[in-house]
Amino acid sequence: MPFYRDLYARCGVAASGFCGLADLEQLPIVDKHLLRSAGAGAVALDAPAQCVRISTSGSTGEPFEFLIDRRYDQLRKAQYLRPYLRNGRRLADKVLRLTAFPSSRTPWFSRLGMLRESQLNCAAEPAGIVAAWRSLAADVLQGYPSSLRALAHHCLDSGDSLAPAPRLVFTDSEKLSSDTRALLERAFGATVIDIFGTYETDNIGYQCMANEGYHVATDCVALELVRDGTPVAVGEEGEIVVSVLENYTTPFIRYNLRDLGRFSGKPCSCGSSFPLLQTIEGRADDLIVLADGRRRSPMDVLGRLDRFVDAILHYQLRQIAIGRFELLIAPSNRFADTGLEPIVEAAESVLSEAVLDVKLVPAIPPERSGKRRAFVSELARKNE
């Protein structure tokens, strides 16, 4: 494809001599902006006439569309299923999935009683979701953490519980915080398994029942952690860069996801041979920027809000400018028991000299993808 050919020529890289994954480090790192700018130049010249068109959600303000061939599309679908089947989902289970783009189509295999999945809009009223769950008599619940969080609050506040209780709960597409995990497990009485992936790569890694990290699917993606383009040591935090191994139509080679993670130096106690990605800290361009130019994870602030899980339905920290933040809080029915003062004190204790404007709001609307972010940097958005 012309994009990579020209890029490697400009960088003086002769990719024809490569013979293993270790050679990847010689290649330049690319991102969504570069591939969008390349347009048709990022597509293989020998791409088949009949391709599948994939569109990303555009939740970062950068919607992106690319092509895959039908062979890879089938592999992609199988790869998508692996984390769920690996963690106890059965072929005959009925799944209720909350998503921004629900489909009413019933595949032929679902009509035969296999891989049955009903989809609801993630913005639906929680009472309606509970009613749909009971009508379906589902076994497995799946959705964005923010959507399931709202449903969990409804169940705990109203006593309108899911019955029968889900055997498994899967989350995906958003950062799953520790307080949200605890809330979901308390409300639904089931283990929560988080899946990490993107539209461009599909599933990259997934948790298991041991909950010791994310098993990286190294047979589908080559995952690197880099800082300033250089690989980091085990245990150190770096940007997540992936190469998708089977997408020959629109290749993603050393593709920077702008997420942060760190490798664990230990194998998982479940016995899997896949390497463990210990943490995923969110997007690298959505970090707090300090007055001296240093960056740090917003989890320093958000982690202190964990203990207020009963009082807060949703929250969102926004960096408006250097030294100025806004904290939006959608209170739950039990907010009055806690009050605003301890929440503000917890956030301000980390932000130090910065100005923090706290606002109580009826709701925090999701982005176009249907997802909510716990932290949004207006600085990053201005630079896109």
Secondary structure, 3 states (H helix, E strand, C coil): CHHHHHHHHHHCCCHHHCCCHHHHHHCCCECHHHHHHHHHHHCCCCCCCCEEEEECCCCCCCCCEEEEEHHHHHHHHHHHHHHHHHCCCCCCCEEEEEECCCCCCCCHHHHCCCCEEEEEECCCCHHHHHHHHHHHCCCEEEECHHHHHHHHHHHHHHCCCCCCCCCEEEEECCCCCHHHHHHHHHHHCCCEEEEEEECCCEEEEECCCCCCCEEECCCCEEEEEEECCEECCCCCCEEEEEEECCCCCCCCCCEEEEEEEEECCCCCCCCCCCCEEEEEEEECCCCEECCCCCEECCHHHHHHHHHHCCCEEEEEEEEEECCEEEEEEEECCCHHHHCCHHHHHHHHHHHCCCEEEEEECCCCCCCCCCCCCCEEEHHHHHCC
